[in-house]
């Protein structure tokens, strides 16, 4: 008998330092108006010196565990989505495992760039369904500020740092009105487009970390199509209509992408959770950050159907449908 993955808790963390468009314009050939018109971003959070991805992920995990009313000792699997690990190895997930004091189970990283959190949810859901995990901590954490070319105004204005987390369990939540958890996930990739969004360094090829590079207009075009299609396929897999979904929590890459996808699927503007103005693009952390924001401010309530969707380098993309 297969188990369901119920959503027990969510949490997030943002570094204290805020970098506004006006501050950025003092060091880069750009302006607040230029950034806002093209992206919708007004500010981003930047990790402090010595503050690593594991530190951000740990703080988000603590918040999610508190929301779930669970102790870290109950966790038997940690899946971390990140493209900015502390070290090449060991995995940053094991570092968070140590920070939490977890002494059993397993921990590993997933690398699917901005689609990483959806990929990680898909893995966690499968592990719970097959009985390989009972209480799974899924984290998206990034310090993208460390891989940006701060002289490239086409990319450095887009990204920020942060982390978000979710606790999934084979045991239902006791929260009043809590839903059935993860209803379906859908993930895809296409390696033919790797040169459109990538980091130009790596241990095997250059022996360096490298910097992020992107062909923005091409990424935009692919993202709108694949995000829309993945949402439809994910909902169709469990015989749910897009019109029956309460909330849409997309990867927070660019406000224009969010609006284009909403238009393509005839979504109401108020249904789409957007935090890109304040968080910028935090890659694998953006969905759990936005989800936690909308839960904390009361928009998303227990029993609501929520669609998560993301698109990232690789290309990788996917969607996850939740009954929160």
Long-range contacts (C-beta under 8 A, 24 or more apart in sequence): 2-129, 2-130, 2-131, 3-128, 3-129, 3-131, 3-170, 4-128, 4-129, 4-170, 4-180, 4-181, 4-182, 5-124, 5-125, 5-128, 5-129, 5-136, 5-168, 5-169, 5-170, 5-181, 5-182, 6-168, 6-169, 6-170, 6-171, 6-172, 6-173, 6-178, 6-180, 6-181, 7-166, 7-167, 7-168, 7-173, 7-178, 7-179, 7-181, 7-182, 7-322, 7-324, 8-67, 8-68, 8-69, 8-70, 8-135, 8-167, 8-168, 8-169, 8-171, 8-173, 9-64, 9-65, 9-66, 9-67, 9-68, 9-69, 9-70, 9-166, 9-167, 10-63, 10-64, 10-67, 10-164, 10-165, 10-166, 10-167, 10-288, 10-291, 10-292, 10-295, 11-60, 11-61, 11-62, 11-63, 11-64, 11-65, 11-66, 11-67, 11-164, 11-165, 11-166, 11-292, 12-60, 12-63, 12-162, 12-163, 12-164, 12-165, 12-285, 12-288, 12-289, 12-292, 12-293, 13-56, 13-59, 13-60, 13-63, 13-162, 13-163, 13-164, 14-45, 14-161, 14-162, 14-163, 14-279, 14-289, 15-45, 15-46, 15-47, 15-48, 15-51, 15-56, 15-161, 15-162, 16-45, 16-48, 17-45, 17-46, 17-47, 17-48, 18-43, 18-44, 18-45, 18-46, 19-43, 19-44, 19-45, 19-46, 19-160, 21-157, 24-156, 24-157, 27-150, 28-150, 28-151, 28-153, 28-156, 28-157, 29-153, 30-153, 30-157, 35-157, 38-254, 38-256, 39-157, 39-158, 39-254, 39-255, 39-256, 39-276, 39-280, 40-254, 40-255, 40-256, 40-258, 40-274, 40-276, 40-277, 41-157, 41-158, 41-255, 41-276, 41-277, 41-280, 41-281, 42-277, 42-278, 43-277, 43-278, 43-280, 44-159, 44-160, 44-161, 44-279, 44-280, 45-160, 45-161, 45-162, 45-279, 45-280, 46-145, 46-160, 46-161, 47-143, 47-145, 47-146, 47-161, 51-143, 52-86, 52-92, 52-143, 53-82, 53-84, 53-85, 53-86, 53-92, 53-141, 53-142, 53-143, 53-163, 54-86, 54-92, 54-95, 54-96, 54-99, 54-141, 55-99, 56-141, 56-142, 56-143, 56-161, 56-162, 56-163, 56-285, 57-82, 57-92, 57-96, 57-139, 57-141, 57-163, 57-165, 58-96, 58-99, 58-100, 59-163, 60-139, 60-141, 60-163, 60-164, 60-165, 60-285, 60-288, 61-96, 61-100, 61-137, 61-139, 61-165, 62-100, 63-165, 63-292, 64-137, 64-165, 64-166, 64-167, 65-137, 65-167, 67-167, 68-167, 68-169, 68-173, 70-135, 70-167, 70-169, 72-100, 72-101, 72-102, 73-101, 73-102, 73-103, 73-104, 74-135, 75-100, 75-102, 75-105, 75-135, 75-136, 75-137, 75-167, 76-104, 76-105, 76-106, 76-133, 76-134, 76-135, 76-136, 77-105, 77-106, 77-107, 77-124, 77-127, 77-132, 77-133, 77-135, 77-136, 77-137, 78-102, 78-105, 78-106, 78-107, 78-108, 78-136, 78-137, 78-139, 79-107, 79-108, 79-110, 79-120, 79-123, 79-124, 79-136, 79-137, 79-138, 79-139, 80-107, 80-108, 80-109, 80-110, 80-120, 80-139, 80-140, 80-141, 81-109, 81-110, 81-111, 81-112, 81-116, 81-117, 81-119, 81-120, 81-138, 81-139, 81-140, 81-141, 81-284, 82-109, 82-110, 82-111, 82-116, 82-140, 82-141, 82-142, 82-283, 82-284, 83-111, 83-113, 83-116, 83-142, 83-144, 83-147, 83-199, 83-283, 83-284, 83-313, 84-142, 84-143, 84-144, 84-146, 84-147, 84-283, 85-109, 88-203, 92-141, 93-139, 96-139, 96-141, 105-133, 112-187, 112-189, 112-284, 112-312, 112-314, 112-316, 113-197, 113-283, 113-284, 113-312, 113-313, 113-314, 113-316, 114-251, 114-253, 114-281, 114-283, 114-284, 114-286, 114-310, 114-311, 114-312, 114-313, 114-316, 115-187, 115-251, 115-284, 115-310, 115-311, 115-312, 115-314, 115-316, 115-317, 115-318, 116-140, 116-283, 116-284, 116-310, 116-312, 116-316, 117-164, 117-284, 117-285, 117-286, 117-287, 117-288, 117-308, 117-310, 118-185, 118-187, 118-287, 118-308, 118-309, 118-310, 118-318, 118-319, 118-320, 119-187, 119-316, 119-318, 120-284, 121-166, 121-168, 121-182, 121-185, 121-308, 121-320, 122-185, 122-187, 122-318, 122-320, 124-168, 125-168, 125-182, 125-185, 125-320, 128-168, 128-169, 128-170, 131-170, 133-170, 134-169, 134-170, 134-171, 135-167, 135-168, 135-169, 135-170, 135-171, 136-167, 136-168, 136-169, 137-165, 137-166, 137-167, 137-168, 138-165, 138-166, 138-167, 138-168, 138-288, 139-163, 139-164, 139-165, 139-166, 139-288, 140-164, 140-165, 140-282, 140-283, 140-284, 140-285, 140-286, 140-287, 140-288, 140-289, 141-284, 141-285, 142-282, 142-283, 142-284, 142-285, 144-212, 144-281, 144-282, 144-283, 146-209, 147-199, 147-209, 147-210, 147-211, 147-212, 148-211, 148-212, 149-211, 149-212, 149-213, 152-211, 154-214, 154-216, 155-212, 155-213, 155-214, 157-280, 158-253, 158-254, 158-280, 158-281, 159-212, 159-280, 159-281, 159-282, 159-283, 160-279, 160-280, 160-281, 160-282, 161-282, 161-285, 162-279, 162-282, 162-285, 162-286, 162-289, 163-282, 163-285, 163-288, 163-289, 164-285, 164-286, 164-287, 164-288, 164-289, 164-290, 164-291, 164-292, 165-288, 166-288, 166-291, 173-302, 175-302, 176-302, 177-301, 177-302, 177-303, 178-302, 178-303, 178-324, 179-302, 179-303, 179-304, 179-305, 179-322, 179-323, 179-324, 180-323, 181-322, 181-323, 182-320, 182-321, 182-322, 182-323, 183-238, 183-240, 183-305, 183-321, 183-322, 183-323, 184-234, 184-235, 184-237, 184-238, 184-320, 184-321, 185-234, 185-318, 185-319, 185-320, 185-321, 186-230, 186-233, 186-234, 186-237, 186-318, 186-319, 186-320, 187-316, 187-317, 187-318, 188-226, 188-230, 188-316, 188-317, 188-318, 189-314, 189-315, 189-316, 189-317, 190-314, 190-315, 191-314, 191-315, 193-218, 193-222, 193-314, 193-315, 194-313, 194-314, 194-315, 196-222, 196-313, 196-315, 197-312, 197-313, 197-314, 197-315, 198-313, 220-254, 220-256, 220-257, 220-260, 222-311, 222-315, 223-253, 223-257, 223-311, 223-317, 224-257, 224-260, 224-261, 224-264, 226-311, 226-315, 226-317, 227-251, 227-257, 227-261, 227-309, 227-310, 227-311, 227-317, 227-319, 228-261, 228-264, 228-265, 230-309, 230-317, 230-318, 230-319, 231-261, 231-265, 231-307, 231-309, 231-319, 232-265, 233-319, 234-307, 234-309, 234-318, 234-319, 234-320, 234-321, 235-307, 235-321, 238-321, 240-305, 240-321, 242-266, 242-267, 242-307, 244-305, 245-271, 245-305, 245-306, 245-307, 245-321, 246-271, 246-300, 246-304, 246-305, 246-306, 247-271, 247-272, 247-273, 247-294, 247-299, 247-300, 247-304, 247-305, 247-306, 247-307, 248-272, 248-273, 248-306, 248-307, 248-309, 249-273, 249-287, 249-290, 249-291, 249-294, 249-300, 249-306, 249-307, 249-308, 249-309, 250-274, 250-287, 250-290, 250-308, 250-309, 250-310, 251-281, 251-286, 251-287, 251-309, 251-310, 251-311, 251-312, 252-276, 252-279, 252-280, 252-281, 252-282, 252-286, 252-287, 252-289, 252-290, 253-281, 253-286, 253-311, 254-281, 261-309, 273-299, 273-300, 283-312, 284-312, 286-310, 295-324, 300-324
